[in-house]
Amino acid sequence: MHPERLEQLLREVAAGACSVPAALQALDRWPVEDLGCAQLDHHRHLRRGLPEVVFAERKQPQETEEIAAALVAGGSDLLVTRADEETRARLARRFPEGVANARARTFRLAADRERFGEGHVAVLAAGTSDLPVAEEAVETAVALGARVTTAYDVGVAGLHRLLPHLEQVRCANAVVAVAGMEGALPSVVGSFARSIVIAVPTSVGYGASLGGLAALLGMLNSCASGVTVVNIDNGFGAGFTAALVNQRIVAAAGEGVD
């Protein structure tokens, strides 16, 4: 259950607008709902400020739809990652107001659209082949409330392409840099960024890139300060981390904290 919905329910009980039995009925699936195929955590938004995310890979499409429906019924935002075409189609039919991204293999639905678009997360991709991972980071950060800007095909093979986007990098609360091959982009970005740079190695590249291992090791050995690294092709992890950092900065600014 979303914290705002829970607070509203408690206020209604206190004001006598909702009976205790009715409130208990509204909470009967909270905090954990047994769906058979999954133990759904309705409490996560209260603990972490962010809802449970559905990882659809290797789930049956109907299982993912059932989990998604239970989350939405509980008043939660919805983000589904690694969803295949059939799963995305089922979710789009069930939630026509949601947003499906075929390249990112994601589906998202906002319970409260007014809370979205805060702060600034920048997502950069070295090459067009890195876009599925970069778009997964974008969709994740957007689903978690961030305003996201992008700069694609700005890798070191043509470094001049990055230069027009440096102000975007410097102004962001968090930067996600996605690259395959030798994975050099995050080190370059780290020399300009004023915030954390979250490096994402991708499995893009020729044989010696070893399915992203070369990029991963290059990023782990970055000489630029403030660069942290997630696992190969983990756009979700990068977008989630960037959204968390952005969320804290936005909250601190709203509280007047320097």
Summary of the structure (lengths in Angstrom):
residues: 258
radius of gyration: 19.9
end to end distance: 31.8
largest distance: 67.9
contacts: 893
relative contact order: 0.11
helix: 47%
strand: 19%
